[in-house]
Each structure stands twice: as C-alpha cells, then as structure tokens.
Amino acid sequence: MEIEVIAAKRELQGTGASRRLRHAGKVPGIVYGGTAAPVQLELDHNALYHALRKEAFHASVLTLNVGGVKESVLLRDTQWHPFKQQVLHVDFQRVNKDQKIHVKVPLHFLNGDAAPGVKTGGGQLHHIMADIDVECLPGSLPEFIEVDMGALEVGHSIHANELTLPEGVELVAHVKSENPAVASVSAPKGGAVEEAPAAAPEA
C-alpha cells in the first residue's frame, strides 16, 4: 500500500516563521539523508494529524511529494504540543531501495484468549513490547509483525528470537543478543486458591 505525503518547500525559516505557519494550519518539517541536501518543508496540519493516527504511517516507506517531485522516505520524528492535539514539527529521512533501513515495527498479538495459560490456567496476559527494532531493505518492510500467543502456558514467555519474521527481515543486532521477552502469561493473582482452615472448637 503506497502512502503519499503532500508537502511544499518552506522558504521562510526561524521561530517566528514556524509560528506563523502553525497559525495558518501548517506544520513545519524537514527531509534529510541520502546524497541530496536537507529540504525544509511545510505540510497541511489536518492531513498530517489524521495520517499520524494510522499505525501503517509509522512503519511504512512513504512517498513524499514535494511540488510534484517524489521520493521514498521514512517518518523519523514527530514533535507534539505538550497538551494540545497539535503537531509542531515532523522529520522525514530519505531511503535508498538498495540500502537496509532500521525501523521499529508494531507487534500484533494473536490468539491470547486461546492460550492454555489463560483459557484453562486463569493466567494474565502481558504484552511487554509494543514494537520491535528490525532491519531490512525498504521493499521488504512489513507494516507489523504477528506474535502468536496460542500455545503460551502460565509462567511462560515469547522472546524476540522466537518471532516468525517475514522473508528479508531480521532483528537488529542488540535485540538478537538481548533476546527480550515480548509477551508472557503470569500466574493468577494470589496463586492457587487455598481452603480456609477449619475453626478451632470452643473451649
């Protein structure tokens, strides 16, 4: 699925210019990387705000259209207002189809309710990580990675190295070596229910 981002070159720079842009319903931004020079951008706030609410926007190779010139980019950073639902700035990085990229990809958890540790053991599901760092060529980037919890027993976990990754996608080196848990089923709260002791006979 191609996601296109429409932008224009930003001629005026500085704090005052950025403030005026935001008052006009625009968001200042930048695209950098590759062999070309960084380009200051302006984008429509509402269009960008709604795009940012979609998971795929954060883990896809995007098509940035600046005045009709298109290039492949990744979303690299977004700055938000401390308490308003307002995007203050956005950063994009150019990607080369022949060079591997390092991206955080969302995890989608499946079959949690069917896990034996939950269904028959009364355990509690825990999604320990929401996303995971991978590297791959831009054309192999998945929108998400599935975590099948269907076989988890009480007290057991699924670790990063156990995930089934799409072809051409691998965990980055530090995740491979650390092999963190991504999901688990803990024992029921309080453990097994014990019978109350019989009351002592009165004297």
PASEBA-1860 file (N, C-alpha, C; in nm, 3 decimals):
! residues 203
1> MEIEVIAA> 0.084/-0.119/0.000/0.000/0.000/0.000/0.088/0.125/0.000 ~ 0.071/0.209/-0.100/0.151/0.331/-0.107/0.082/0.443/-0.029 ~ 0.158/0.507/0.059/0.106/0.622/0.134/0.180/0.745/0.086 ~ 0.107/0.840/0.029/0.170/0.961/-0.023/0.151/1.077/0.074 ~ 0.258/1.152/0.094/0.256/1.269/0.181/0.281/1.392/0.093 ~ 0.186/1.484/0.094/0.198/1.605/0.012/0.263/1.715/0.095 ~ 0.366/1.776/0.041/0.436/1.884/0.110/0.480/1.990/0.010 ~ 0.520/2.104/0.064/0.575/2.212/-0.018/0.706/2.257/0.045
9> KRELQGTG> 0.793/2.317/-0.036/0.917/2.371/0.020/0.884/2.492/0.106 ~ 0.955/2.501/0.219/0.935/2.611/0.312/1.046/2.713/0.288 ~ 1.006/2.831/0.245/1.106/2.933/0.212/1.154/3.008/0.337 ~ 1.060/3.047/0.424/1.096/3.124/0.543/1.125/3.031/0.659 ~ 1.232/3.059/0.733/1.270/2.975/0.845/1.281/3.059/0.971 ~ 1.298/2.990/1.084/1.309/3.060/1.211/1.182/3.041/1.293 ~ 1.193/3.077/1.422/1.084/3.056/1.517/0.959/3.133/1.477 ~ 0.976/3.259/1.439/0.861/3.341/1.402/0.789/3.287/1.279
17> ASRRLRHA> 0.866/3.244/1.180/0.807/3.189/1.058/0.732/3.060/1.088 ~ 0.789/2.975/1.174/0.724/2.850/1.211/0.594/2.876/1.286 ~ 0.595/2.978/1.372/0.473/3.012/1.448/0.363/3.057/1.353 ~ 0.400/3.139/1.254/0.300/3.187/1.157/0.245/3.070/1.074 ~ 0.333/2.976/1.040/0.289/2.858/0.966/0.184/2.781/1.045 ~ 0.210/2.762/1.174/0.118/2.684/1.258/-0.016/2.756/1.272 ~ -0.013/2.889/1.282/-0.138/2.966/1.290/-0.218/2.952/1.160 ~ -0.148/2.926/1.051/-0.214/2.912/0.921/-0.256/2.767/0.893
25> GKVPGIVY> -0.245/2.679/0.996/-0.286/2.540/0.978/-0.183/2.453/0.909 ~ -0.057/2.496/0.915/0.051/2.419/0.851/0.147/2.365/0.958 ~ 0.228/2.268/0.918/0.328/2.210/1.007/0.465/2.223/0.941 ~ 0.562/2.283/1.009/0.698/2.285/0.954/0.760/2.145/0.965 ~ 0.846/2.114/0.869/0.913/1.984/0.871/1.042/1.988/0.793 ~ 1.106/1.874/0.785/1.233/1.864/0.712/1.247/1.724/0.655 ~ 1.313/1.713/0.540/1.353/1.583/0.487/1.504/1.587/0.469 ~ 1.571/1.480/0.513/1.717/1.477/0.507/1.762/1.336/0.470
33> GGTAAPVQ> 1.894/1.320/0.455/1.950/1.189/0.425/1.980/1.172/0.277 ~ 2.048/1.063/0.246/2.085/1.037/0.108/2.193/1.133/0.061 ~ 2.199/1.153/-0.070/2.302/1.239/-0.127/2.255/1.383/-0.146 ~ 2.123/1.406/-0.137/2.069/1.541/-0.157/2.076/1.622/-0.026 ~ 2.072/1.753/-0.041/2.075/1.841/0.076/1.942/1.834/0.150 ~ 1.941/1.863/0.280/1.814/1.869/0.354/1.723/1.976/0.294 ~ 1.592/1.950/0.298/1.494/2.045/0.245/1.392/2.075/0.354 ~ 1.373/2.205/0.381/1.272/2.248/0.477/1.135/2.238/0.411
41> LELDHNAL> 1.037/2.185/0.486/0.905/2.158/0.430/0.794/2.228/0.508 ~ 0.677/2.236/0.446/0.555/2.270/0.518/0.446/2.175/0.469 ~ 0.364/2.128/0.566/0.260/2.031/0.536/0.128/2.076/0.597 ~ 0.018/2.029/0.542/-0.113/2.060/0.597/-0.130/1.987/0.730 ~ -0.167/2.062/0.835/-0.174/2.002/0.968/-0.280/1.893/0.977 ~ -0.400/1.919/0.929/-0.508/1.822/0.947/-0.480/1.692/0.874 ~ -0.427/1.702/0.752/-0.395/1.582/0.675/-0.287/1.500/0.747 ~ -0.184/1.569/0.797/-0.076/1.501/0.868/-0.126/1.441/0.999
49> YHALRKEA> -0.208/1.514/1.073/-0.261/1.467/1.201/-0.337/1.336/1.183 ~ -0.424/1.330/1.082/-0.502/1.209/1.059/-0.414/1.094/1.010 ~ -0.311/1.126/0.931/-0.218/1.023/0.885/-0.141/0.963/1.002 ~ -0.103/1.046/1.097/-0.024/1.000/1.212/-0.104/0.909/1.304 ~ -0.235/0.912/1.294/-0.318/0.826/1.377/-0.326/0.684/1.322 ~ -0.274/0.664/1.201/-0.275/0.531/1.140/-0.141/0.462/1.166 ~ -0.150/0.341/1.216/-0.030/0.266/1.252/0.066/0.252/1.134 ~ 0.011/0.225/1.014/0.096/0.200/0.897/0.183/0.320/0.862
57> FHASVLTL> 0.139/0.440/0.896/0.215/0.560/0.862/0.351/0.561/0.933 ~ 0.357/0.497/1.049/0.480/0.499/1.129/0.578/0.388/1.091 ~ 0.531/0.287/1.018/0.618/0.174/0.985/0.605/0.137/0.838 ~ 0.604/0.238/0.752/0.597/0.215/0.608/0.695/0.309/0.538 ~ 0.738/0.265/0.420/0.813/0.356/0.334/0.709/0.446/0.268 ~ 0.719/0.576/0.294/0.622/0.674/0.244/0.671/0.737/0.115 ~ 0.579/0.786/0.035/0.614/0.861/-0.085/0.593/1.009/-0.054 ~ 0.702/1.083/-0.043/0.694/1.226/-0.015/0.688/1.301/-0.148
65> NVGGVKES> 0.582/1.377/-0.165/0.560/1.454/-0.288/0.579/1.601/-0.257 ~ 0.691/1.657/-0.304/0.721/1.799/-0.280/0.714/1.872/-0.413 ~ 0.602/1.939/-0.437/0.585/2.013/-0.562/0.591/1.925/-0.685 ~ 0.542/1.801/-0.675/0.542/1.710/-0.789/0.664/1.620/-0.797 ~ 0.767/1.648/-0.717/0.887/1.563/-0.714/0.870/1.462/-0.600 ~ 0.877/1.333/-0.634/0.850/1.228/-0.535/0.979/1.156/-0.496 ~ 0.986/1.119/-0.369/1.097/1.038/-0.321/1.050/0.952/-0.204 ~ 1.120/0.842/-0.181/1.084/0.748/-0.075/1.146/0.793/0.056
73> VLLRDTQW> 1.065/0.795/0.162/1.113/0.842/0.293/1.053/0.756/0.404 ~ 1.114/0.769/0.522/1.059/0.715/0.646/1.027/0.830/0.740 ~ 0.920/0.815/0.818/0.894/0.910/0.926/0.996/0.883/1.036 ~ 1.071/0.985/1.076/1.174/0.963/1.176/1.145/1.031/1.310 ~ 1.072/1.141/1.310/1.045/1.207/1.438/0.924/1.298/1.424 ~ 0.847/1.308/1.531/0.731/1.397/1.535/0.731/1.469/1.669 ~ 0.718/1.600/1.666/0.708/1.678/1.790/0.563/1.724/1.806 ~ 0.510/1.704/1.928/0.372/1.740/1.958/0.367/1.850/2.062
81> HPFKQQVL> 0.259/1.927/2.060/0.234/2.028/2.163/0.215/1.954/2.296 ~ 0.264/2.012/2.408/0.256/1.942/2.537/0.115/1.901/2.579 ~ 0.014/1.982/2.545/-0.121/1.944/2.588/-0.228/1.957/2.481 ~ -0.198/2.019/2.369/-0.294/2.026/2.259/-0.270/1.910/2.162 ~ -0.375/1.874/2.089/-0.361/1.774/1.983/-0.307/1.845/1.857 ~ -0.183/1.891/1.867/-0.123/1.969/1.760/0.018/1.919/1.729 ~ 0.043/1.893/1.602/0.177/1.852/1.558/0.260/1.979/1.537 ~ 0.377/1.984/1.600/0.461/2.104/1.592/0.569/2.094/1.485
89> HVDFQRVN> 0.617/1.973/1.461/0.726/1.956/1.364/0.735/1.810/1.325 ~ 0.781/1.782/1.204/0.793/1.645/1.159/0.922/1.628/1.078 ~ 0.990/1.515/1.098/1.115/1.484/1.028/1.096/1.360/0.941 ~ 1.145/1.367/0.818/1.146/1.252/0.728/1.290/1.224/0.688 ~ 1.321/1.095/0.665/1.455/1.056/0.618/1.443/0.985/0.485 ~ 1.522/1.027/0.387/1.523/0.960/0.257/1.576/0.818/0.269 ~ 1.521/0.728/0.188/1.571/0.591/0.187/1.611/0.551/0.046 ~ 1.709/0.462/0.040/1.757/0.408/-0.086/1.711/0.263/-0.095
97> KDQKIHVK> 1.648/0.226/-0.205/1.590/0.091/-0.217/1.695/-0.019/-0.203 ~ 1.824/0.015/-0.222/1.931/-0.086/-0.215/2.005/-0.086/-0.082 ~ 1.963/-0.001/0.011/2.030/0.006/0.141/1.933/-0.032/0.252 ~ 1.981/-0.116/0.345/1.895/-0.161/0.455/1.859/-0.044/0.546 ~ 1.738/-0.051/0.600/1.691/0.051/0.693/1.665/-0.013/0.829 ~ 1.673/0.068/0.933/1.649/0.024/1.071/1.521/0.092/1.116 ~ 1.418/0.012/1.147/1.285/0.066/1.176/1.222/-0.009/1.293 ~ 1.142/0.064/1.373/1.059/-0.001/1.475/0.928/-0.044/1.408
105> VPLHFLNG> 0.895/-0.171/1.418/0.773/-0.224/1.356/0.676/-0.266/1.466 ~ 0.548/-0.230/1.454/0.449/-0.267/1.557/0.432/-0.419/1.567 ~ 0.400/-0.465/1.687/0.368/-0.605/1.710/0.217/-0.622/1.721 ~ 0.163/-0.721/1.653/0.021/-0.755/1.664/0.009/-0.889/1.736 ~ -0.060/-0.889/1.850/-0.071/-1.009/1.933/-0.196/-1.089/1.896 ~ -0.177/-1.219/1.869/-0.286/-1.305/1.824/-0.309/-1.419/1.922 ~ -0.434/-1.466/1.928/-0.473/-1.589/1.998/-0.443/-1.588/2.148 ~ -0.438/-1.469/2.206/-0.412/-1.460/2.350/-0.518/-1.529/2.433
113> DAAPGVKT> -0.645/-1.511/2.395/-0.754/-1.570/2.473/-0.757/-1.722/2.463 ~ -0.693/-1.775/2.358/-0.692/-1.921/2.340/-0.571/-1.986/2.406 ~ -0.479/-1.906/2.459/-0.359/-1.961/2.521/-0.399/-2.049/2.640 ~ -0.341/-2.171/2.653/-0.377/-2.259/2.765/-0.358/-2.192/2.901 ~ -0.254/-2.108/2.912/-0.228/-2.041/3.039/-0.338/-1.945/3.079 ~ -0.415/-1.899/2.981/-0.526/-1.808/3.008/-0.657/-1.885/3.016 ~ -0.680/-1.969/2.914/-0.809/-2.038/2.900/-0.834/-2.137/3.013 ~ -0.731/-2.216/3.045/-0.750/-2.316/3.149/-0.671/-2.286/3.276
121> GGGQLHHI> -0.566/-2.206/3.263/-0.483/-2.178/3.381/-0.522/-2.053/3.456 ~ -0.612/-1.972/3.396/-0.656/-1.850/3.465/-0.549/-1.742/3.473 ~ -0.445/-1.754/3.390/-0.335/-1.658/3.395/-0.370/-1.525/3.331 ~ -0.279/-1.430/3.347/-0.297/-1.294/3.296/-0.201/-1.270/3.181 ~ -0.256/-1.223/3.066/-0.173/-1.190/2.950/-0.095/-1.061/2.972 ~ 0.027/-1.057/2.923/0.106/-0.934/2.929/0.171/-0.910/2.793 ~ 0.143/-0.795/2.733/0.212/-0.753/2.610/0.327/-0.664/2.655 ~ 0.445/-0.719/2.657/0.560/-0.650/2.718/0.617/-0.544/2.625
129> MADIDVEC> 0.617/-0.570/2.495/0.669/-0.476/2.397/0.560/-0.443/2.296 ~ 0.552/-0.318/2.255/0.452/-0.277/2.156/0.509/-0.280/2.014 ~ 0.642/-0.269/2.003/0.707/-0.273/1.872/0.847/-0.330/1.889 ~ 0.913/-0.356/1.777/1.045/-0.418/1.784/1.133/-0.364/1.672 ~ 1.263/-0.354/1.699/1.359/-0.300/1.602/1.403/-0.407/1.503 ~ 1.383/-0.377/1.374/1.425/-0.470/1.270/1.507/-0.395/1.166 ~ 1.573/-0.472/1.080/1.639/-0.411/0.965/1.609/-0.494/0.842 ~ 1.596/-0.422/0.729/1.562/-0.487/0.604/1.577/-0.385/0.491
137> LPGSLPEF> 1.568/-0.432/0.369/1.560/-0.340/0.255/1.422/-0.275/0.255 ~ 1.411/-0.150/0.206/1.281/-0.080/0.209/1.166/-0.160/0.150 ~ 1.193/-0.235/0.043/1.086/-0.310/-0.021/1.036/-0.428/0.060 ~ 1.109/-0.467/0.165/1.069/-0.581/0.249/1.007/-0.539/0.381 ~ 0.994/-0.409/0.404/0.946/-0.360/0.534/0.801/-0.402/0.559 ~ 0.776/-0.480/0.667/0.638/-0.518/0.698/0.567/-0.407/0.777 ~ 0.434/-0.397/0.763/0.358/-0.299/0.840/0.353/-0.339/0.987 ~ 0.356/-0.470/1.014/0.354/-0.519/1.152/0.410/-0.661/1.153
145> IEVDMGAL> 0.440/-0.711/1.274/0.486/-0.848/1.292/0.391/-0.916/1.390 ~ 0.346/-1.038/1.355/0.250/-1.109/1.439/0.320/-1.186/1.550 ~ 0.256/-1.187/1.667/0.304/-1.265/1.781/0.192/-1.362/1.817 ~ 0.211/-1.490/1.787/0.109/-1.591/1.813/0.125/-1.641/1.957 ~ 0.027/-1.609/2.041/0.033/-1.646/2.182/-0.047/-1.773/2.212 ~ -0.092/-1.842/2.107/-0.186/-1.952/2.123/-0.135/-2.072/2.202 ~ -0.004/-2.086/2.220/0.050/-2.203/2.291/0.107/-2.167/2.428 ~ 0.093/-2.043/2.471/0.157/-2.000/2.596/0.092/-2.062/2.719
153> EVGHSIHA> 0.176/-2.117/2.804/0.131/-2.170/2.934/0.160/-2.067/3.044 ~ 0.101/-2.088/3.160/0.125/-1.999/3.274/0.275/-1.998/3.307 ~ 0.328/-1.879/3.328/0.469/-1.865/3.364/0.564/-1.868/3.247 ~ 0.511/-1.879/3.125/0.596/-1.884/3.006/0.592/-1.752/2.930 ~ 0.695/-1.731/2.847/0.707/-1.607/2.769/0.744/-1.640/2.625 ~ 0.716/-1.545/2.536/0.767/-1.550/2.398/0.878/-1.446/2.389 ~ 0.994/-1.488/2.340/1.107/-1.396/2.329/1.127/-1.353/2.184 ~ 1.201/-1.244/2.169/1.220/-1.183/2.036/1.270/-1.283/1.933
161> NELTLPEG> 1.367/-1.366/1.970/1.425/-1.458/1.873/1.331/-1.571/1.832 ~ 1.217/-1.583/1.899/1.118/-1.685/1.863/1.015/-1.633/1.763 ~ 1.017/-1.503/1.734/0.919/-1.446/1.643/0.942/-1.496/1.500 ~ 0.833/-1.515/1.427/0.843/-1.551/1.286/0.846/-1.422/1.205 ~ 0.960/-1.394/1.144/0.978/-1.270/1.069/0.956/-1.294/0.920 ~ 0.903/-1.194/0.850/0.887/-1.207/0.704/1.024/-1.224/0.637 ~ 1.022/-1.279/0.518/1.147/-1.300/0.444/1.218/-1.168/0.420 ~ 1.349/-1.167/0.443/1.429/-1.046/0.421/1.431/-0.952/0.539
169> VELVAHVK> 1.364/-0.989/0.649/1.358/-0.903/0.768/1.431/-0.974/0.882 ~ 1.516/-0.902/0.954/1.583/-0.961/1.070/1.588/-0.861/1.185 ~ 1.600/-0.914/1.305/1.613/-0.829/1.422/1.748/-0.759/1.419 ~ 1.753/-0.637/1.471/1.882/-0.568/1.479/1.969/-0.640/1.582 ~ 2.100/-0.618/1.573/2.196/-0.697/1.650/2.171/-0.694/1.800 ~ 2.143/-0.576/1.856/2.130/-0.569/2.002/2.005/-0.641/2.051 ~ 1.899/-0.643/1.970/1.778/-0.716/2.008/1.804/-0.866/2.003 ~ 1.876/-0.910/1.899/1.911/-1.053/1.889/1.989/-1.099/2.011
177> SENPAVAS> 2.089/-1.019/2.051/2.175/-1.061/2.162/2.103/-1.054/2.297 ~ 2.017/-0.953/2.314/1.945/-0.940/2.442/1.826/-1.036/2.450 ~ 1.765/-1.065/2.334/1.651/-1.156/2.325/1.544/-1.128/2.432 ~ 1.489/-1.006/2.434/1.392/-0.971/2.539/1.259/-1.045/2.520 ~ 1.187/-1.061/2.629/1.051/-1.118/2.622/0.958/-1.014/2.559 ~ 0.869/-1.058/2.471/0.774/-0.965/2.409/0.633/-0.986/2.461 ~ 0.605/-1.107/2.516/0.473/-1.136/2.571/0.486/-1.249/2.671 ~ 0.395/-1.253/2.769/0.400/-1.360/2.869/0.262/-1.382/2.928
185> VSAPKGGA> 0.251/-1.494/3.000/0.129/-1.522/3.079/0.174/-1.545/3.222 ~ 0.126/-1.460/3.312/0.164/-1.473/3.453/0.060/-1.556/3.528 ~ 0.098/-1.608/3.644/0.008/-1.688/3.726/-0.110/-1.603/3.774 ~ -0.223/-1.667/3.803/-0.338/-1.590/3.855/-0.299/-1.514/3.979 ~ -0.364/-1.401/4.001/-0.333/-1.317/4.117/-0.358/-1.395/4.244 ~ -0.258/-1.398/4.332/-0.274/-1.470/4.458/-0.245/-1.618/4.447 ~ -0.217/-1.666/4.324/-0.186/-1.808/4.305/-0.309/-1.894/4.323 ~ -0.288/-2.020/4.355/-0.400/-2.114/4.372/-0.482/-2.075/4.493
193> VEEAPAAA> -0.610/-2.097/4.484/-0.698/-2.066/4.596/-0.685/-2.174/4.701 ~ -0.657/-2.136/4.823/-0.642/-2.233/4.933/-0.771/-2.240/5.014 ~ -0.797/-2.361/5.068/-0.916/-2.374/5.152/-0.891/-2.304/5.284 ~ -0.998/-2.242/5.338/-0.984/-2.174/5.468/-0.969/-2.280/5.578 ~ -0.882/-2.257/5.677/-0.865/-2.355/5.784/-0.993/-2.368/5.866 ~ -1.018/-2.488/5.917/-1.138/-2.509/5.999/-1.126/-2.432/6.130 ~ -1.237/-2.380/6.179/-1.237/-2.303/6.304/-1.206/-2.396/6.422 ~ -1.124/-2.346/6.515/-1.090/-2.427/6.633/-1.212/-2.442/6.721
201> PEA> -1.236/-2.560/6.780/-1.352/-2.579/6.867/-1.342/-2.491/6.991 ~ -1.455/-2.442/7.034/-1.453/-2.354/7.153/-1.423/-2.437/7.276 ~ -1.356/-2.376/7.370/-1.321/-2.446/7.496/-1.449/-2.470/7.575
END
